[in-house]
């Protein structure tokens, strides 16, 4: 199945955005459409990287939201066509199966999901985890492209690996040339500090792409390796 | 179809690295145009002095001139001379914006930021504006000829008016207000860190230079890099507008076609060299690594005497090579070399460039992160394969740049960074974004293409500092499985080179210079 490759699942869902003007709009958007409200949320309210709500959804490799306004017309002899509505496009690559992932998503960020999807057709039928899963499945289309940047491991394991890789390279730079005894002592301190067996912490913060914001569970990179 | 170039129409600095023709001195002079009409008159009067790319040959009665003069314009410069809006609008964003505005891409942040540049590069009212309009470069062999040529240019300026020669270049004490940027080759052809410089340069179709330079200077064919079969010239359009490039299309350039044909872009960068930091680094790391010279070589990819690590992995072999080459060069220049020695000299010179990394796929000789392997990978970007695919330069043929430059200043105290010494670097290419900026952003200030994460070029990288003020630069020097030598990890590399000025320039053809001067550019 094209949606799945190894343990990676690629979900593409197109949520149809309602026509017209919503009865309740965020401040400053009076008279603006449902689409404008979705765009406002994506651009001004929901944060990105480590502050993104999606960073709190377990097992997320990569996710993107965007708005599809229409299909472009390429000129004659192509046929001029239009979509019946605007769509909120949701792309996500994650580890595992679809239903448990969506369950985790609903559990982790239900308020944010509601704030966005409330502007979409059919979301008024969603009232719990099961109906959310049904709704996403109805809007799902087959995915054939994957984000090629992950191993097949669960995300928590990958984040720990990433953290350990950075720490180990720092360790190498700081300790090369030492005697076997010194190296052993330093490595024991390294293991005690980085806790390779502990997946939870210290580890790489989900969504973080810069070292400065990356490590959770400890103060700074290499702090113990003086 | 072999491309033939109209060398009489192409400015000389595009084809010729003047250093190779024995021009050790230069002055780079910059101007602001106050009055378009007078500015065009100035260009008109300077144009006849401009040196072209025509082949210099005693036989053809075309002797090497005493000085070489070249002319280039910034975007604002072309605008100031009333080049029509339709033509100006067809320039790509990077040229229109100028180098300062591209600082995030180029790496001119932190100590490289324009607030640290020589005052001439910053407009007195607003440092973000492009203040410099015209650049004239004068290269010479003899100081008197250089001065005479400079005075001739000054005379033209005085006569035409309407153009201001800008001061504001720093000199040895850091506070001078020099009216031009002087530059001069150092004894032995090195730059201030002591590396032999200007060894390898791209060779392109129709350039008219000695075809022996194709070996090591062209693009790799996948055959033996030590022979002519291993290389062929790069497409002319990589470096000159109006000719097909490596994608078999004309490079994008503004119209009318005659305006851009035979022109190119030049990046001018004044790069300060932190000699004290460099010496301290090679001293300290060299001690740990085992040899100061070997460490310096691993950073560069060449020994400081010029011998490439790929061909001369040991200090002893490199020294032997350099001594023999230097002795033969002396004899050859004095005319006392025997036929046998001449042949040997030719063979040895080839060793400087006629190589690639197919026998060094693990980086045991030349590290993947070394400066020259990064900036000119010689078809070595295909990892994990014995024989790289059918087009071995596929990932690098469109990232080649011509380097023209000279050292400036003098190192008074090799233990200090301050003073005014470095390299005036000029980089020529037909696409600033695809060539210069890509190399600068991806190959110098990043390491992903070499599987080196975010390690930067040890010599040119903008490494930044950690919280203790120590340089954050890192370099891994690969070990050698054959001799059981472990890799060496060098951390704490500070910025060794810092930007002190520069911008993007357009070098027009002779035809275009005359069109600009006459106000005849008509894009309709």
Interface residues (C-beta under 8 A of the other chain):
Chain A: X172 X173 X174 X176 X177 X220
Chain B: X288 X467 X474 X488 X489 X491
